[in-house]
Amino acid sequence: MITPTIGRVLWYWPQKEETGQPYAMLVTYVHSDGMVNLGGWDANGNPFRATSVFLIQDEDDIPMGPHASWMPYQRGQAAKTEALEKQVAAQ
């Protein structure tokens, strides 16, 4: 699991179906590891916000409405960090 922090970039899906391209959004407030507020821009560059957005972590089920997820790069970096931490702990 990646801990959300203010200023991190997430992918925002305005509906359950992850079709098309997500919106790039910045975390503006963290309610918990699974819920955040976001600010960003739509496909036309118009600013908008989304509050109390479910953040999909690890193997969470996709909720029925809007949600956010980590970008593949961020998930990859988190996996590398976790593997390195395990390697160091084993030494």
C-alpha positions as CSV (number, residue, x, y, z in Angstrom):
1,M,0.0,0.0,0.0
2,I,1.2,3.5,-0.8
3,T,0.4,6.2,1.8
4,P,-1.2,9.2,0.1
5,T,0.3,12.6,0.9
6,I,-0.7,16.1,-0.2
7,G,0.8,17.0,-3.6
8,R,1.1,13.5,-5.0
9,V,-0.4,12.8,-8.4
10,L,-3.2,10.3,-8.8
11,W,-5.2,9.1,-11.8
12,Y,-8.9,10.0,-11.3
13,W,-11.6,8.0,-13.0
14,P,-15.0,9.9,-12.9
15,Q,-17.0,6.7,-13.3
16,K,-16.5,3.0,-12.5
17,E,-15.6,2.0,-16.1
18,E,-11.9,2.8,-16.5
19,T,-12.3,3.6,-20.2
20,G,-10.5,6.4,-22.1
21,Q,-7.9,8.4,-20.3
22,P,-8.0,9.2,-16.6
23,Y,-7.5,12.8,-15.3
24,A,-4.2,13.7,-13.6
25,M,-5.2,15.1,-10.2
26,L,-3.2,16.4,-7.2
27,V,-4.0,15.2,-3.7
28,T,-5.2,18.3,-1.7
29,Y,-6.4,16.6,1.5
30,V,-6.0,13.1,2.9
31,H,-9.0,11.7,4.9
32,S,-7.4,8.2,5.2
33,D,-5.3,5.7,3.2
34,G,-8.4,5.0,1.2
35,M,-10.0,8.4,0.7
36,V,-8.7,11.7,-0.5
37,N,-9.7,15.1,-1.9
38,L,-8.3,16.0,-5.4
39,G,-7.8,19.1,-7.5
40,G,-6.9,19.0,-11.2
41,W,-7.9,19.7,-14.8
42,D,-10.2,18.0,-17.2
43,A,-9.3,17.1,-20.8
44,N,-9.8,20.7,-21.9
45,G,-7.6,22.2,-19.2
46,N,-10.6,23.4,-17.1
47,P,-9.9,23.2,-13.3
48,F,-12.2,21.1,-11.1
49,R,-12.2,19.3,-7.8
50,A,-13.4,16.0,-6.5
51,T,-13.9,15.5,-2.8
52,S,-14.1,12.3,-0.7
53,V,-12.8,10.2,-3.5
54,F,-12.1,6.5,-2.9
55,L,-8.4,5.6,-3.5
56,I,-7.9,2.1,-4.8
57,Q,-5.1,0.4,-2.9
58,D,-3.5,-2.9,-3.9
59,E,-6.2,-5.3,-4.8
60,D,-9.2,-3.3,-3.7
61,D,-12.5,-3.7,-5.6
62,I,-13.4,-0.8,-7.9
63,P,-16.3,1.2,-6.3
64,M,-19.5,1.9,-8.2
65,G,-18.6,5.6,-8.7
66,P,-15.7,7.9,-9.1
67,H,-12.4,6.7,-7.7
68,A,-8.6,7.3,-7.9
69,S,-5.7,5.0,-8.4
70,W,-1.9,5.2,-8.4
71,M,-0.1,5.4,-11.7
72,P,1.7,2.3,-12.8
73,Y,5.0,4.1,-12.3
74,Q,4.2,4.9,-8.7
75,R,3.2,1.3,-8.0
76,G,6.4,0.1,-9.6
77,Q,8.5,2.4,-7.5
78,A,6.7,1.3,-4.3
79,A,7.4,-2.3,-5.2
80,K,11.1,-1.7,-5.7
81,T,11.3,0.2,-2.4
82,E,9.6,-2.6,-0.6
83,A,11.9,-5.2,-2.1
84,L,14.9,-3.2,-1.2
85,E,13.7,-2.8,2.4
86,K,13.2,-6.5,2.7
87,Q,16.7,-7.2,1.3
88,V,18.3,-4.8,3.8
89,A,16.3,-6.2,6.7
90,A,17.5,-9.7,5.7
91,Q,21.2,-8.8,5.9
